[in-house]
Amino acid sequence: MRKFLIIFTLSFVFFSFFISWITPCYKNGLFEVRKGESLFQIAENLKKQEFIQLEFPFYIYVLIKDKAQDLKSGVYLLSSDETFFSIAKKIIHGETYTIKVTIPEGYSIQQIDNCLTKAGLIQQGELISNLDLEGYLFPDTYYFSPLATIKEIVKVFLDNFDKKLNQELKEKIEKQNESIHDIITMASLIEKEVRGLEDKKIVSDIFWKRIKQKIPLDSCATIAFILGEGNWTFEEMRKEIAKGKEIDSPYNTYKYLGLPIGPICNPGLESIIAAIEPKNSEYWYYLSTPEGKTIFSKTLEEHNIAKAKYLK
């Protein structure tokens, strides 16, 4: 009788392994392993969610491999042609499924909201409900869990911002008696105005000098921000900005002195550094050509000549 039970048990185990080996996963879908879940909880959840037929072969396999402590938390994309072996290997090796999102430097919160919506991570408008985030959603390439909440997504952005604005940069800001908010606001203007670190540092110097001398910044980028996104040509943008200079808005740097009330985009590290480390020069004016080249001028007369030459 005992011999029969042993043979029966071994046969059952072998049969379970065989069936699980040749039988693919029931469905395609996402499966989450939460932090702290045990091998047995994971196996039970796989069974409940119909990704495997039997939990027994799954956890026996993991135990035999001595990998019960190596199961990684995260979200996994499982397909209908997988077996418990391939599922176990994915979880052991931490082959989690993430959604890649690249945020270019200078994107506004609206544009970032569009990116995250297109990636299927949020509902349209979820991000832009908090405009205080403008400027602090650091441009970078991110890998988000497909099950991430809006709160978790924002935390990833802000943690990255805090990492990039390191202690050394924060100390430099403090020595200049500027606030982080003003530096990021300045960086957002620089980001939208010119390209290249050298030009950005010179424009930074021009802006800071104008603020000290109580001269309007006259930043076209702030008018473009007020007007909102548009698929304009360079000439169309010039015309729109010319009309927008009379708009009564705290972001209008033609109408009001100093910095606007907040960032107009999310600047990259280069622009932030330029805002912190302006390059002293004799220039007080600048313009950007349709090709993106920056032309600097020392006097208003020189600036007007440059406008006539490059912005015909």
Helices and strands as residue ranges (DSSP letters): H 2-22, E 29-33, H 39-48, H 55-64, G 68-70, E 74-78, H 84-93, E 99-102, H 109-118, G 131-133, E 141-144, H 150-164, H 167-175, H 180-193, H 197-212, H 220-227, H 234-244, H 269-276, E 285-288, E 294-297, H 300-310
